[in-house]
Amino acid sequence: MIIEWLGHASIKIKTKNKIIYIDPYSGDYTDAEKADLILITHSHYDHFSKEKIKKIIVDDTIIIAPPSVGAEIETEIMKNGDKKEIKGLKIEAVAAYNVTKSYHPKGEGNGYVFEIEGKKVYYSGDTDLIPEMNLIEADIVLLPVGGTYTMDAEEAASAANIIGPEIAIPIHWGEIVGHEEDAEQFKEEVESETEVKVKIIKPGESIEI
């Protein structure tokens, strides 16, 4: 699989037979490949852009999202705890929320765990370090490190330590909040304390796994 960071919290995952976008907002979608699946974590503008979705959607594209997004666009609704198989993708919506802040109330947004090409991928969504992460099993994790609205680098490193994936990718930095130094701090803390490999991707770059 090829994982491309489009910037901020926007991700594209390409496999042999699927194109998956997560929170399409950042990046240029003018000539982008069309989506089989689009996963939306919550309704904030920097995660749910109707304009960007229009550029990657076709008749058989399925959008997966929480109810707050489903009220604005046709979607396959998933709430925290829901598990479904859609287009051959086994997917679970998991909790994503702030603990001491009010930006992301509990139950309104999703993180997602899905299995693809034999690997479990965890995209945390906009979240703090939360107890539910103790239940996450994943080979690849994508975690926000920018702070303010989400975990900072230190908290994200703790999340990676708890989950224990093979690979961790820091996101949600460099555009609206957070800096490359946050990603570097995350890498240093994770790799000094665990066997997890941290891959820092620049906007528009990708890694193959």
Secondary structure, DSSP 8 states (H G I E B T S, - for coil): -EEEEEETTEEEEE-SS-EEEES--SS--TT----SEEE---SSTTT--HHHHHHH--TT-EEEE-HHHHTTS--EE--TT-EEEETTEEEEEEEE--SS-SSS-TTTEEEEEEEETTEEEEE--S--S-GGGGG---SEEEEE-B-TTS-BHHHHHHHHHHH--SEEEEES-SSSS--HHHHHHHHHHHHHHSS-EE----TT-EEE-
